[in-house]
Amino acid sequence: MTDPSRIHGPRILAVANQKGGVGKTTTTINLGAALAEVGKRVLLVDLDPQGNASTGLGVDQSDRDVTTYDLIAGDATPSEAIQTTDVDNLWIIPATTDLSSADIELIANEKRSFLLRDALRQTPMDSFHFDYILIDCPPSLNILTVNAMVAADGVVVPLQSEFFALEGLSQLMLTIRDIRESANKNLRIEGIALTMYDKRNNLSQQVEADARDNLGDLVFKTVIPRNVRLSEAPSFAAPVLTYDTLSKGSMAYRALAKELIANNTKLRKG
């Protein structure tokens, strides 16, 4: 049975941006791996019907018998859905294309926006002792993304360092505001992570300047560089921290994890 009022529990973060190709899944996988590397117990929830986070962590299609769809539909318990990965301290609930029908199949459910929250905040989840739960959202503001935000404490927004990057952010901000007003008053923007950043490129520098001018402290100090190792790692079904531990991409996600942990520590003390 769900108990949303529990004081103790993992910090739940939705990694979301309705624009595709911004490094959302890359950020979810590698931020999770970086948190796990420093001893945090991390659960990755793949909420994207494409299942790229599952593939990127080496979960074969044949091993996805129980998925996030089963969890939100109430057909599986967290214990049945959670799988180990090859990364120490990192677990996953995988996804398949079954999720693509969620909008239609859940439309008649009065609690359709709260299904993931209820599933992740069940008391039996305590036995896993997770420190963080990262939810990889689909590249759209559909019922799945709404579920993630209703379940989450905060939203991490990957923002590609390219032209028009900030324009697409306004709709996401409005959605977060609407969910704060209607379903999850404690939801906050955890931070905006600039991705695919090329310090040699004037455009990347301009996007960063505009983002920091307009959004201030919401933008993480850490930027994620455009890095070939980050692009290669998914084809080897591994986070970049495993694939090339000394790469610039690995170093950046370690720095992002450290910044996130520091921010969360300040939150708890505040």
SVG drawing of the C-alpha trace seen along z (x, -y; Angstrom):
<svg xmlns="http://www.w3.org/2000/svg" viewBox="-13 -38 54 52">
<polyline fill="none" stroke="black" stroke-width="0.4" points="0.0,0.0 1.3,-3.5 2.2,-6.0 3.2,-9.3 3.6,-11.0 6.6,-8.9 9.5,-11.1 12.3,-8.8 12.9,-7.5 15.0,-8.0 15.1,-11.4 13.1,-10.8 14.2,-12.8 12.5,-12.9 15.0,-13.5 12.8,-15.3 12.7,-17.4 10.0,-17.1 12.5,-17.8 14.3,-14.7 18.0,-14.3 19.1,-16.5 21.0,-13.9 18.2,-12.9 18.8,-9.2 22.6,-9.7 22.2,-11.9 20.0,-9.5 22.3,-6.5 25.6,-8.3 24.3,-10.4 23.0,-7.2 26.3,-5.5 28.2,-8.4 26.0,-8.4 26.4,-4.7 30.2,-5.0 30.3,-7.1 28.3,-4.5 24.7,-5.8 22.1,-3.1 20.3,-4.1 17.3,-2.9 16.8,-3.9 13.1,-3.7 12.9,-3.5 9.7,-5.3 10.4,-5.8 8.7,-3.3 11.9,-3.2 13.6,-1.5 17.0,-3.1 18.0,-3.4 17.4,0.3 19.5,1.1 22.2,-1.3 22.5,0.7 22.7,4.0 19.1,5.3 18.3,7.5 14.8,7.4 14.4,11.1 15.0,10.1 12.2,7.5 9.4,9.8 8.4,7.4 8.5,3.7 7.5,0.2 4.2,0.8 3.5,3.7 4.4,1.6 2.2,-1.3 -0.7,0.9 -0.6,2.7 0.3,6.0 3.7,6.3 5.3,5.3 8.6,3.3 10.4,6.5 9.2,8.2 10.1,5.4 13.5,4.3 16.6,5.8 20.2,5.7 22.7,4.2 26.4,4.8 27.1,1.5 27.4,1.9 24.8,0.0 22.7,-0.6 19.3,1.2 16.8,0.7 13.1,1.2 13.2,1.8 10.8,0.6 9.4,2.0 7.1,0.6 4.1,1.6 4.4,-1.8 3.5,-3.5 -0.2,-2.5 -0.3,-3.9 -2.1,-7.2 -5.0,-5.2 -5.2,-2.4 -5.0,-4.5 -7.4,-7.2 -10.3,-5.7 -8.3,-5.4 -9.2,-8.3 -5.8,-8.0 -3.9,-7.8 -1.5,-10.6 -0.6,-9.1 0.2,-5.5 3.9,-5.8 4.0,-7.8 1.9,-5.1 4.1,-2.3 7.4,-4.0 6.2,-5.1 5.0,-1.7 6.4,-0.9 8.1,2.4 10.3,0.1 12.1,-0.8 13.8,2.6 15.9,1.6 17.3,-1.4 17.7,-3.5 19.2,-6.9 18.1,-8.1 15.5,-7.1 16.1,-8.5 13.2,-8.4 14.0,-8.5 11.0,-10.3 9.9,-10.0 10.6,-13.0 7.0,-14.4 4.8,-15.9 2.3,-12.9 0.7,-10.9 4.0,-9.1 6.0,-12.3 3.1,-13.7 3.3,-10.5 7.1,-11.0 6.6,-14.6 3.8,-13.7 6.1,-11.0 9.2,-13.1 10.8,-15.5 12.6,-17.3 13.2,-17.6 16.6,-17.5 16.4,-19.1 19.1,-18.3 19.4,-21.3 21.3,-21.0 23.8,-23.7 22.3,-24.6 20.2,-27.3 16.5,-27.4 17.4,-25.4 15.7,-27.9 12.6,-28.2 11.4,-24.7 12.0,-25.1 8.9,-27.4 6.4,-24.6 8.2,-22.3 8.3,-25.1 4.5,-25.6 3.9,-21.9 6.0,-21.8 4.1,-24.8 0.7,-23.1 1.7,-19.9 2.9,-21.9 -0.5,-23.6 -2.6,-20.5 -0.9,-17.3 2.6,-17.7 3.1,-21.0 6.6,-19.9 7.9,-19.5 10.9,-21.6 13.4,-22.1 16.4,-20.2 18.6,-21.8 19.2,-22.4 22.2,-20.5 23.8,-22.0 24.6,-19.0 26.6,-18.6 28.7,-21.6 31.6,-22.6 33.7,-25.3 35.3,-26.0 32.0,-26.9 30.7,-30.5 27.1,-29.2 27.6,-26.9 29.0,-29.8 26.1,-32.0 23.5,-29.4 25.3,-29.0 25.3,-32.8 21.6,-33.1 20.7,-30.2 22.6,-31.5 21.2,-35.1 17.6,-33.9 17.6,-31.0 20.4,-31.8 21.1,-29.2 18.7,-26.8 21.5,-26.0 24.1,-23.4 27.6,-24.8 28.8,-21.5 28.4,-21.4 28.4,-18.1 30.8,-18.3 30.2,-16.9 32.3,-13.8 32.7,-10.8 33.0,-8.4 29.6,-9.4 28.2,-8.6 30.0,-5.3 29.1,-3.9 25.5,-2.9 26.5,-0.6 28.6,1.3 25.6,1.4 27.5,-0.4 27.7,-3.9 30.6,-6.0 32.1,-5.7 32.5,-2.0 33.3,-2.2 36.0,-4.9 36.4,-5.9 38.9,-8.7 37.0,-10.3 35.8,-13.9 32.2,-12.7 32.9,-10.5 34.6,-13.3 31.7,-15.7 29.0,-13.3 31.1,-12.7 31.2,-16.4 27.4,-16.7 26.7,-13.9 28.9,-15.7 27.0,-18.9 23.7,-17.2 24.6,-15.5 25.9,-18.8 22.6,-20.6 20.6,-17.8 22.6,-18.1 21.9,-21.8 18.2,-21.1 18.0,-18.6 19.8,-21.0 17.6,-23.9"/>
</svg>
